[in-house]
């Protein structure tokens, strides 16, 4: 049995040219790994996602990019994963061009600024029950992650947001949908007994401190 994280970078290669996304493989595979971990801990969400795939994809063997727009619950799962486990906990540094005031704080010209998107995603003033995995919140409220809604900024905002966003979003949705469509998943008995380790390893990227291991059964 291999850790799921060991397989994801190779799965990512199937969806495009390696040179285009080699730098983003870690963030994309980490996002899918977090999503799978959350779904394994929340069987009702896993079941709902699989039901949606059965309705939309049916007996087709492969999930296609054109199918993603119809998979509303899968999209909500990805957004909730971005909220709880952003690919990069801090956005790339920005520099204040002028001295300005932000919520009573003076930001001098030339100050290097880091946006803590992890803190935004876990802020109880912004998100009810912020520590709970609830994809349904994104079915009730339309929130975009492409820089227009500041409560969800996994890729930043404006002209300096991550240029690889469109490709990363395609890869994450296709990988996750394919894994759920083609396999049933469960935790190994020993992991289920002692509990899944959801400890985060903070760095430039936000990954699981203990790689996820799961048992896949083809369907």
FIKOLZA-1660 file (N, C-alpha, C; in steps of 0.1 Angstrom, whole numbers, plus 5000, padded with zeros to 4 digits):
% residues 219
   i   px   py   pz ch aa at
   1 5009 4988 5000  A  X  N
   1 5000 5000 5000  A  X CA
   1 5009 5012 5000  A  X  C
   2 5007 5021 4990  A  X  N
   2 5015 5033 4989  A  X CA
   2 5007 5045 4995  A  X  C
   3 5014 5055 5001  A  X  N
   3 5007 5067 5004  A  X CA
   3 5000 5074 4992  A  X  C
   4 4988 5079 4994  A  X  N
   4 4981 5085 4983  A  X CA
   4 4989 5096 4977  A  X  C
   5 4997 5104 4985  A  X  N
   5 5004 5115 4981  A  X CA
   5 5015 5111 4971  A  X  C
   6 5020 5098 4972  A  X  N
   6 5030 5094 4963  A  X CA
   6 5025 5092 4949  A  X  C
   7 5012 5089 4948  A  X  N
   7 5006 5086 4935  A  X CA
   7 5001 5099 4928  A  X  C
   8 4998 5109 4935  A  X  N
   8 4991 5121 4929  A  X CA
   8 5000 5128 4919  A  X  C
   9 5013 5131 4922  A  X  N
   9 5020 5138 4912  A  X CA
   9 5021 5131 4899  A  X  C
  10 5021 5117 4899  A  X  N
  10 5021 5110 4886  A  X CA
  10 5007 5111 4880  A  X  C
  11 4997 5111 4888  A  X  N
  11 4983 5112 4882  A  X CA
  11 4982 5126 4875  A  X  C
  12 4988 5136 4882  A  X  N
  12 4987 5150 4876  A  X CA
  12 4993 5150 4862  A  X  C
  13 5004 5143 4860  A  X  N
  13 5011 5143 4847  A  X CA
  13 5001 5139 4836  A  X  C
  14 4991 5131 4838  A  X  N
  14 4982 5126 4828  A  X CA
  14 4973 5137 4822  A  X  C
  15 4972 5148 4829  A  X  N
  15 4962 5158 4825  A  X CA
  15 4969 5170 4817  A  X  C
  16 4981 5169 4814  A  X  N
  16 4987 5180 4806  A  X CA
  16 5002 5178 4804  A  X  C
  17 5009 5187 4798  A  X  N
  17 5023 5186 4796  A  X CA
  17 5031 5189 4809  A  X  C
  18 5040 5180 4811  A  X  N
  18 5047 5181 4824  A  X CA
  18 5054 5194 4826  A  X  C
  19 5060 5200 4816  A  X  N
  19 5067 5213 4817  A  X CA
  19 5058 5224 4822  A  X  C
  20 5046 5224 4818  A  X  N
  20 5037 5235 4822  A  X CA
  20 5033 5235 4836  A  X  C
  21 5032 5223 4843  A  X  N
  21 5028 5224 4857  A  X CA
  21 5037 5217 4867  A  X  C
  22 5050 5215 4863  A  X  N
  22 5059 5208 4872  A  X CA
  22 5061 5216 4885  A  X  C
  23 5060 5230 4884  A  X  N
  23 5062 5238 4896  A  X CA
  23 5050 5238 4904  A  X  C
  24 5038 5234 4899  A  X  N
  24 5026 5234 4906  A  X CA
  24 5021 5221 4911  A  X  C
  25 5029 5211 4908  A  X  N
  25 5025 5197 4911  A  X CA
  25 5023 5195 4926  A  X  C
  26 5032 5201 4934  A  X  N
  26 5031 5199 4949  A  X CA
  26 5019 5205 4954  A  X  C
  27 5015 5217 4950  A  X  N
  27 5003 5224 4955  A  X CA
  27 4990 5217 4951  A  X  C
  28 4990 5213 4938  A  X  N
  28 4978 5206 4933  A  X CA
  28 4976 5192 4940  A  X  C
  29 4987 5184 4941  A  X  N
  29 4986 5171 4947  A  X CA
  29 4982 5173 4962  A  X  C
  30 4988 5183 4968  A  X  N
  30 4985 5185 4983  A  X CA
  30 4970 5188 4985  A  X  C
  31 4965 5196 4976  A  X  N
  31 4950 5200 4977  A  X CA
  31 4942 5188 4975  A  X  C
  32 4945 5179 4965  A  X  N
  32 4937 5167 4964  A  X CA
  32 4939 5158 4976  A  X  C
  33 4951 5157 4981  A  X  N
  33 4953 5149 4993  A  X CA
  33 4945 5154 5005  A  X  C
  34 4945 5167 5007  A  X  N
  34 4936 5172 5018  A  X CA
  34 4922 5169 5015  A  X  C
  35 4917 5171 5003  A  X  N
  35 4903 5169 5000  A  X CA
  35 4899 5154 5003  A  X  C
  36 4908 5145 4999  A  X  N
  36 4905 5131 5001  A  X CA
  36 4905 5128 5016  A  X  C
  37 4914 5134 5024  A  X  N
  37 4915 5132 5038  A  X CA
  37 4902 5137 5045  A  X  C
  38 4897 5148 5041  A  X  N
  38 4885 5154 5046  A  X CA
  38 4873 5145 5043  A  X  C
  39 4872 5140 5031  A  X  N
  39 4861 5132 5026  A  X CA
  39 4861 5118 5034  A  X  C
  40 4873 5113 5036  A  X  N
  40 4874 5100 5044  A  X CA
  40 4869 5102 5058  A  X  C
  41 4871 5114 5063  A  X  N
  41 4866 5117 5077  A  X CA
  41 4852 5121 5077  A  X  C
  42 4846 5124 5065  A  X  N
  42 4832 5128 5064  A  X CA
  42 4825 5119 5054  A  X  C
  43 4821 5107 5058  A  X  N
  43 4815 5098 5048  A  X CA
  43 4803 5103 5041  A  X  C
  44 4795 5111 5048  A  X  N
  44 4783 5116 5042  A  X CA
  44 4787 5125 5030  A  X  C
  45 4797 5133 5031  A  X  N
  45 4802 5142 5020  A  X CA
  45 4807 5133 5009  A  X  C
  46 4815 5123 5012  A  X  N
  46 4820 5114 5002  A  X CA
  46 4809 5107 4994  A  X  C
  47 4798 5103 5002  A  X  N
  47 4787 5096 4995  A  X CA
  47 4780 5106 4986  A  X  C
  48 4778 5118 4991  A  X  N
  48 4771 5128 4982  A  X CA
  48 4779 5131 4969  A  X  C
  49 4792 5132 4971  A  X  N
  49 4800 5134 4959  A  X CA
  49 4799 5123 4949  A  X  C
  50 4799 5110 4954  A  X  N
  50 4798 5099 4945  A  X CA
  50 4785 5098 4939  A  X  C
  51 4774 5101 4946  A  X  N
  51 4761 5101 4940  A  X CA
  51 4760 5112 4929  A  X  C
  52 4766 5123 4931  A  X  N
  52 4766 5133 4920  A  X CA
  52 4773 5128 4908  A  X  C
  53 4785 5122 4910  A  X  N
  53 4792 5117 4899  A  X CA
  53 4784 5106 4891  A  X  C
  54 4777 5097 4899  A  X  N
  54 4769 5087 4892  A  X CA
  54 4758 5093 4884  A  X  C
  55 4752 5104 4888  A  X  N
  55 4742 5111 4881  A  X CA
  55 4747 5118 4868  A  X  C
  56 4759 5124 4870  A  X  N
  56 4764 5133 4859  A  X CA
  56 4772 5124 4849  A  X  C
  57 4781 5116 4855  A  X  N
  57 4790 5108 4846  A  X CA
  57 4784 5095 4842  A  X  C
  58 4776 5089 4851  A  X  N
  58 4770 5076 4847  A  X CA
  58 4780 5065 4845  A  X  C
  59 4778 5058 4834  A  X  N
  59 4787 5047 4831  A  X CA
  59 4799 5050 4823  A  X  C
  60 4801 5063 4820  A  X  N
  60 4814 5067 4813  A  X CA
  60 4826 5063 4822  A  X  C
  61 4836 5059 4816  A  X  N
  61 4848 5055 4824  A  X CA
  61 4856 5067 4828  A  X  C
  62 4857 5077 4820  A  X  N
  62 4865 5088 4823  A  X CA
  62 4857 5101 4825  A  X  C
  63 4862 5109 4835  A  X  N
  63 4856 5122 4838  A  X CA
  63 4863 5132 4828  A  X  C
  64 4855 5140 4821  A  X  N
  64 4861 5149 4812  A  X CA
  64 4860 5163 4817  A  X  C
  65 4868 5172 4812  A  X  N
  65 4868 5186 4817  A  X CA
  65 4854 5192 4815  A  X  C
  66 4848 5189 4805  A  X  N
  66 4835 5195 4802  A  X CA
  66 4824 5191 4812  A  X  C
  67 4827 5180 4820  A  X  N
  67 4817 5175 4830  A  X CA
  67 4818 5184 4843  A  X  C
  68 4829 5190 4845  A  X  N
  68 4831 5196 4858  A  X CA
  68 4821 5207 4861  A  X  C
  69 4816 5214 4851  A  X  N
  69 4806 5225 4854  A  X CA
  69 4793 5220 4859  A  X  C
  70 4790 5207 4857  A  X  N
  70 4778 5201 4862  A  X CA
  70 4780 5195 4876  A  X  C
  71 4792 5194 4881  A  X  N
  71 4795 5188 4893  A  X CA
  71 4796 5199 4904  A  X  C
  72 4784 5204 4908  A  X  N
  72 4784 5215 4917  A  X CA
  72 4789 5211 4931  A  X  C
  73 4785 5199 4936  A  X  N
  73 4790 5195 4949  A  X CA
  73 4805 5193 4949  A  X  C
  74 4810 5187 4939  A  X  N
  74 4825 5185 4938  A  X CA
  74 4832 5199 4938  A  X  C
  75 4826 5209 4931  A  X  N
  75 4832 5222 4931  A  X CA
  75 4832 5228 4945  A  X  C
  76 4821 5225 4952  A  X  N
  76 4820 5230 4966  A  X CA
  76 4831 5223 4975  A  X  C
  77 4833 5211 4973  A  X  N
  77 4844 5203 4980  A  X CA
  77 4857 5210 4978  A  X  C
  78 4860 5213 4966  A  X  N
  78 4873 5219 4963  A  X CA
  78 4874 5233 4969  A  X  C
  79 4864 5241 4969  A  X  N
  79 4864 5254 4975  A  X CA
  79 4866 5253 4990  A  X  C
  80 4859 5243 4996  A  X  N
  80 4860 5241 5011  A  X CA
  80 4874 5236 5014  A  X  C
  81 4880 5228 5006  A  X  N
  81 4894 5224 5008  A  X CA
  81 4904 5236 5007  A  X  C
  82 4901 5245 4997  A  X  N
  82 4910 5257 4995  A  X CA
  82 4908 5265 5008  A  X  C
  83 4896 5266 5014  A  X  N
  83 4894 5274 5026  A  X CA
  83 4902 5269 5038  A  X  C
  84 4900 5256 5040  A  X  N
  84 4906 5250 5052  A  X CA
  84 4921 5248 5050  A  X  C
  85 4925 5244 5038  A  X  N
  85 4939 5240 5036  A  X CA
  85 4944 5247 5023  A  X  C
  86 4946 5260 5024  A  X  N
  86 4951 5268 5012  A  X CA
  86 4964 5262 5007  A  X  C
  87 4966 5261 4994  A  X  N
  87 4979 5256 4989  A  X CA
  87 4991 5263 4994  A  X  C
  88 4990 5276 4996  A  X  N
  88 5001 5284 5002  A  X CA
  88 4995 5292 5013  A  X  C
  89 4999 5290 5026  A  X  N
  89 4992 5297 5037  A  X CA
  89 4994 5312 5036  A  X  C
  90 5005 5317 5030  A  X  N
  90 5008 5331 5028  A  X CA
  90 5009 5334 5013  A  X  C
  91 5003 5344 5009  A  X  N
  91 5005 5348 4995  A  X CA
  91 5019 5354 4993  A  X  C
  92 5023 5355 4980  A  X  N
  92 5036 5361 4978  A  X CA
  92 5036 5375 4983  A  X  C
  93 5048 5380 4988  A  X  N
  93 5049 5393 4994  A  X CA
  93 5045 5404 4984  A  X  C
  94 5039 5415 4990  A  X  N
  94 5036 5427 4982  A  X CA
  94 5043 5439 4990  A  X  C
  95 5045 5449 4983  A  X  N
  95 5051 5461 4989  A  X CA
  95 5042 5473 4988  A  X  C
  96 5039 5480 4999  A  X  N
  96 5031 5492 4999  A  X CA
  96 5037 5503 4991  A  X  C
  97 5030 5508 4980  A  X  N
  97 5035 5519 4972  A  X CA
  97 5034 5532 4978  A  X  C
  98 5024 5534 4988  A  X  N
  98 5023 5546 4995  A  X CA
  98 5019 5543 5009  A  X  C
  99 5021 5553 5018  A  X  N
  99 5017 5551 5032  A  X CA
  99 5002 5552 5033  A  X  C
 100 4996 5542 5040  A  X  N
 100 4981 5542 5040  A  X CA
 100 4977 5537 5053  A  X  C
 101 4964 5538 5056  A  X  N
 101 4957 5533 5068  A  X CA
 101 4948 5521 5065  A  X  C
 102 4950 5510 5073  A  X  N
 102 4941 5499 5072  A  X CA
 102 4936 5495 5085  A  X  C
 103 4923 5497 5087  A  X  N
 103 4917 5494 5100  A  X CA
 103 4924 5499 5112  A  X  C
 104 4928 5512 5111  A  X  N
 104 4934 5519 5122  A  X CA
 104 4949 5517 5123  A  X  C
 105 4955 5509 5114  A  X  N
 105 4969 5506 5114  A  X CA
 105 4976 5514 5103  A  X  C
 106 4987 5520 5106  A  X  N
 106 4995 5528 5096  A  X CA
 106 5004 5518 5089  A  X  C
 107 5003 5517 5076  A  X  N
 107 5012 5509 5068  A  X CA
 107 5022 5519 5060  A  X  C
 108 5034 5520 5065  A  X  N
 108 5043 5529 5058  A  X CA
 108 5047 5525 5044  A  X  C
 109 5050 5535 5036  A  X  N
 109 5054 5532 5022  A  X CA
 109 5066 5523 5022  A  X  C
 110 5067 5513 5013  A  X  N
 110 5078 5504 5013  A  X CA
 110 5077 5492 5022  A  X  C
 111 5066 5491 5030  A  X  N
 111 5065 5479 5039  A  X CA
 111 5062 5467 5030  A  X  C
 112 5069 5456 5034  A  X  N
 112 5066 5443 5027  A  X CA
 112 5054 5437 5034  A  X  C
 113 5044 5433 5027  A  X  N
 113 5032 5428 5033  A  X CA
 113 5030 5413 5028  A  X  C
 114 5025 5405 5038  A  X  N
 114 5021 5391 5035  A  X CA
 114 5006 5389 5039  A  X  C
 115 4999 5384 5030  A  X  N
 115 4984 5381 5033  A  X CA
 115 4983 5367 5038  A  X  C
 116 4978 5366 5050  A  X  N
 116 4976 5353 5056  A  X CA
 116 4963 5347 5052  A  X  C
 117 4962 5339 5041  A  X  N
 117 4950 5334 5036  A  X CA
 117 4945 5322 5045  A  X  C
 118 4955 5316 5052  A  X  N
 118 4951 5305 5062  A  X CA
 118 4942 5311 5073  A  X  C
 119 4946 5322 5078  A  X  N
 119 4939 5329 5089  A  X CA
 119 4925 5334 5084  A  X  C
 120 4924 5339 5072  A  X  N
 120 4912 5343 5067  A  X CA
 120 4902 5331 5066  A  X  C
 121 4907 5320 5061  A  X  N
 121 4898 5308 5060  A  X CA
 121 4894 5302 5073  A  X  C
 122 4901 5305 5084  A  X  N
 122 4897 5300 5097  A  X CA
 122 4891 5311 5106  A  X  C
 123 4887 5322 5101  A  X  N
 123 4882 5333 5108  A  X CA
 123 4867 5331 5111  A  X  C
 124 4863 5330 5124  A  X  N
 124 4850 5327 5127  A  X CA
 124 4841 5339 5124  A  X  C
 125 4846 5351 5122  A  X  N
 125 4838 5363 5119  A  X CA
 125 4834 5362 5104  A  X  C
 126 4842 5355 5096  A  X  N
 126 4839 5353 5082  A  X CA
 126 4832 5341 5079  A  X  C
 127 4835 5330 5085  A  X  N
 127 4830 5316 5082  A  X CA
 127 4824 5310 5095  A  X  C
 128 4811 5307 5095  A  X  N
 128 4805 5300 5107  A  X CA
 128 4811 5286 5108  A  X  C
 129 4814 5282 5120  A  X  N
 129 4820 5270 5123  A  X CA
 129 4832 5267 5114  A  X  C
 130 4842 5276 5115  A  X  N
 130 4853 5276 5106  A  X CA
 130 4862 5263 5105  A  X  C
 131 4862 5256 5116  A  X  N
 131 4870 5243 5117  A  X CA
 131 4863 5231 5111  A  X  C
 132 4850 5233 5108  A  X  N
 132 4842 5222 5103  A  X CA
 132 4842 5221 5088  A  X  C
 133 4844 5209 5083  A  X  N
 133 4844 5207 5068  A  X CA
 133 4829 5206 5064  A  X  C
 134 4825 5216 5057  A  X  N
 134 4811 5218 5052  A  X CA
 134 4811 5223 5038  A  X  C
 135 4812 5215 5028  A  X  N
 135 4811 5219 5014  A  X CA
 135 4798 5226 5011  A  X  C
 136 4787 5222 5019  A  X  N
 136 4774 5228 5016  A  X CA
 136 4774 5243 5017  A  X  C
 137 4783 5248 5025  A  X  N
 137 4783 5263 5027  A  X CA
 137 4785 5270 5013  A  X  C
 138 4791 5264 5004  A  X  N
 138 4794 5270 4991  A  X CA
 138 4782 5267 4981  A  X  C
 139 4773 5259 4985  A  X  N
 139 4761 5257 4977  A  X CA
 139 4750 5268 4981  A  X  C
 140 4752 5272 4994  A  X  N
 140 4742 5282 4999  A  X CA
 140 4747 5297 4996  A  X  C
 141 4760 5298 4994  A  X  N
 141 4765 5312 4992  A  X CA
 141 4775 5311 4980  A  X  C
 142 4773 5320 4970  A  X  N
 142 4782 5320 4959  A  X CA
 142 4795 5327 4962  A  X  C
 143 4806 5320 4963  A  X  N
 143 4819 5326 4966  A  X CA
 143 4829 5321 4955  A  X  C
 144 4836 5330 4949  A  X  N
 144 4845 5327 4939  A  X CA
 144 4859 5327 4944  A  X  C
 145 4868 5318 4939  A  X  N
 145 4882 5318 4944  A  X CA
 145 4892 5324 4934  A  X  C
 146 4887 5332 4925  A  X  N
 146 4896 5337 4915  A  X CA
 146 4899 5352 4917  A  X  C
 147 4898 5356 4930  A  X  N
 147 4903 5369 4934  A  X CA
 147 4893 5380 4935  A  X  C
 148 4880 5377 4933  A  X  N
 148 4870 5387 4934  A  X CA
 148 4863 5387 4948  A  X  C
 149 4864 5376 4955  A  X  N
 149 4858 5375 4968  A  X CA
 149 4870 5373 4978  A  X  C
 150 4872 5383 4986  A  X  N
 150 4884 5384 4995  A  X CA
 150 4884 5374 5006  A  X  C
 151 4872 5368 5009  A  X  N
 151 4872 5358 5020  A  X CA
 151 4878 5344 5015  A  X  C
 152 4880 5343 5002  A  X  N
 152 4886 5330 4997  A  X CA
 152 4896 5334 4986  A  X  C
 153 4909 5334 4990  A  X  N
 153 4920 5338 4981  A  X CA
 153 4931 5328 4980  A  X  C
 154 4928 5316 4976  A  X  N
 154 4939 5306 4976  A  X CA
 154 4950 5310 4966  A  X  C
 155 4947 5317 4956  A  X  N
 155 4956 5321 4945  A  X CA
 155 4959 5336 4944  A  X  C
 156 4955 5343 4954  A  X  N
 156 4957 5357 4954  A  X CA
 156 4946 5365 4947  A  X  C
 157 4949 5377 4943  A  X  N
 157 4940 5386 4936  A  X CA
 157 4947 5396 4927  A  X  C
 158 4939 5401 4918  A  X  N
 158 4945 5411 4909  A  X CA
 158 4955 5406 4899  A  X  C
 159 4962 5416 4893  A  X  N
 159 4971 5412 4882  A  X CA
 159 4983 5404 4886  A  X  C
 160 4986 5403 4899  A  X  N
 160 4997 5395 4904  A  X CA
 160 4993 5382 4910  A  X  C
 161 4980 5378 4908  A  X  N
 161 4976 5365 4913  A  X CA
 161 4983 5354 4906  A  X  C
 162 4983 5342 4911  A  X  N
 162 4990 5331 4906  A  X CA
 162 4986 5329 4891  A  X  C
 163 4996 5329 4882  A  X  N
 163 4993 5327 4868  A  X CA
 163 4989 5313 4864  A  X  C
 164 4992 5304 4873  A  X  N
 164 4988 5290 4870  A  X CA
 164 4975 5286 4875  A  X  C
 165 4967 5295 4880  A  X  N
 165 4953 5292 4885  A  X CA
 165 4945 5284 4876  A  X  C
 166 4943 5288 4864  A  X  N
 166 4933 5280 4855  A  X CA
 166 4938 5266 4854  A  X  C
 167 4951 5263 4852  A  X  N
 167 4956 5250 4851  A  X CA
 167 4954 5242 4864  A  X  C
 168 4958 5248 4875  A  X  N
 168 4957 5242 4888  A  X CA
 168 4943 5238 4891  A  X  C
 169 4933 5246 4888  A  X  N
 169 4919 5244 4891  A  X CA
 169 4914 5232 4882  A  X  C
 170 4918 5231 4870  A  X  N
 170 4914 5220 4861  A  X CA
 170 4920 5207 4867  A  X  C
 171 4933 5207 4870  A  X  N
 171 4939 5195 4875  A  X CA
 171 4933 5190 4888  A  X  C
 172 4930 5199 4897  A  X  N
 172 4925 5195 4910  A  X CA
 172 4911 5189 4908  A  X  C
 173 4902 5195 4901  A  X  N
 173 4889 5190 4899  A  X CA
 173 4889 5177 4891  A  X  C
 174 4897 5176 4881  A  X  N
 174 4898 5163 4873  A  X CA
 174 4904 5152 4881  A  X  C
 175 4914 5154 4889  A  X  N
 175 4920 5144 4897  A  X CA
 175 4911 5139 4908  A  X  C
 176 4904 5148 4915  A  X  N
 176 4895 5144 4925  A  X CA
 176 4883 5137 4920  A  X  C
 177 4877 5142 4909  A  X  N
 177 4866 5136 4903  A  X CA
 177 4869 5122 4898  A  X  C
 178 4881 5120 4892  A  X  N
 178 4885 5107 4887  A  X CA
 178 4887 5097 4898  A  X  C
 179 4894 5101 4909  A  X  N
 179 4896 5092 4920  A  X CA
 179 4883 5088 4927  A  X  C
 180 4873 5097 4928  A  X  N
 180 4860 5093 4934  A  X CA
 180 4852 5085 4925  A  X  C
 181 4853 5087 4912  A  X  N
 181 4844 5081 4902  A  X CA
 181 4849 5066 4900  A  X  C
 182 4862 5064 4900  A  X  N
 182 4867 5051 4896  A  X CA
 182 4870 5041 4908  A  X  C
 183 4870 5047 4920  A  X  N
 183 4873 5039 4932  A  X CA
 183 4864 5042 4944  A  X  C
 184 4862 5032 4952  A  X  N
 184 4857 5034 4966  A  X CA
 184 4869 5035 4975  A  X  C
 185 4868 5043 4985  A  X  N
 185 4879 5046 4994  A  X CA
 185 4876 5043 5008  A  X  C
 186 4886 5038 5016  A  X  N
 186 4884 5037 5030  A  X CA
 186 4898 5038 5037  A  X  C
 187 4898 5041 5049  A  X  N
 187 4911 5042 5057  A  X CA
 187 4915 5028 5061  A  X  C
 188 4928 5025 5062  A  X  N
 188 4933 5013 5067  A  X CA
 188 4928 5011 5082  A  X  C
 189 4927 4999 5086  A  X  N
 189 4921 4996 5099  A  X CA
 189 4929 5003 5110  A  X  C
 190 4943 5002 5110  A  X  N
 190 4951 5008 5120  A  X CA
 190 4950 5023 5121  A  X  C
 191 4948 5029 5109  A  X  N
 191 4946 5044 5108  A  X CA
 191 4933 5048 5114  A  X  C
 192 4923 5040 5111  A  X  N
 192 4909 5042 5116  A  X CA
 192 4908 5041 5131  A  X  C
 193 4916 5032 5136  A  X  N
 193 4916 5029 5151  A  X CA
 193 4922 5041 5158  A  X  C
 194 4934 5045 5153  A  X  N
 194 4941 5056 5161  A  X CA
 194 4938 5070 5156  A  X  C
 195 4930 5071 5145  A  X  N
 195 4926 5084 5140  A  X CA
 195 4935 5089 5130  A  X  C
 196 4930 5096 5120  A  X  N
 196 4937 5101 5109  A  X CA
 196 4944 5114 5113  A  X  C
 197 4957 5114 5111  A  X  N
 197 4966 5126 5115  A  X CA
 197 4964 5137 5105  A  X  C
 198 4957 5148 5110  A  X  N
 198 4954 5159 5101  A  X CA
 198 4964 5171 5104  A  X  C
 199 4975 5168 5110  A  X  N
 199 4985 5178 5114  A  X CA
 199 4990 5185 5101  A  X  C
 200 4991 5198 5101  A  X  N
 200 4996 5205 5089  A  X CA
 200 5011 5207 5090  A  X  C
 201 5018 5206 5079  A  X  N
 201 5032 5210 5078  A  X CA
 201 5033 5223 5071  A  X  C
 202 5036 5233 5079  A  X  N
 202 5036 5247 5074  A  X CA
 202 5049 5249 5067  A  X  C
 203 5048 5256 5056  A  X  N
 203 5060 5260 5048  A  X CA
 203 5055 5269 5036  A  X  C
 204 5063 5269 5026  A  X  N
 204 5058 5277 5014  A  X CA
 204 5045 5271 5009  A  X  C
 205 5044 5257 5010  A  X  N
 205 5032 5250 5007  A  X CA
 205 5026 5244 5020  A  X  C
 206 5013 5242 5020  A  X  N
 206 5007 5236 5031  A  X CA
 206 5004 5221 5028  A  X  C
 207 5011 5212 5034  A  X  N
 207 5009 5198 5032  A  X CA
 207 5006 5191 5045  A  X  C
 208 5002 5178 5043  A  X  N
 208 5000 5170 5055  A  X CA
 208 5013 5165 5061  A  X  C
 209 5014 5166 5074  A  X  N
 209 5026 5162 5081  A  X CA
 209 5029 5147 5079  A  X  C
 210 5018 5140 5080  A  X  N
 210 5018 5125 5078  A  X CA
 210 5011 5122 5065  A  X  C
 211 5018 5117 5055  A  X  N
 211 5011 5114 5042  A  X CA
 211 4999 5105 5043  A  X  C
 212 4989 5109 5036  A  X  N
 212 4976 5101 5037  A  X CA
 212 4978 5087 5030  A  X  C
 213 4973 5077 5038  A  X  N
 213 4973 5064 5032  A  X CA
 213 4958 5059 5032  A  X  C
 214 4954 5054 5021  A  X  N
 214 4940 5050 5019  A  X CA
 214 4939 5038 5010  A  X  C
 215 4929 5030 5012  A  X  N
 215 4927 5018 5004  A  X CA
 215 4916 5020 4993  A  X  C
 216 4920 5018 4981  A  X  N
 216 4911 5020 4970  A  X CA
 216 4906 5007 4964  A  X  C
 217 4893 5006 4961  A  X  N
 217 4887 4995 4955  A  X CA
 217 4881 4999 4942  A  X  C
 218 4885 4993 4931  A  X  N
 218 4879 4997 4918  A  X CA
 218 4865 4994 4917  A  X  C
 219 4857 5003 4911  A  X  N
 219 4843 5001 4909  A  X CA
 219 4839 5000 4894  A  X  C
% end
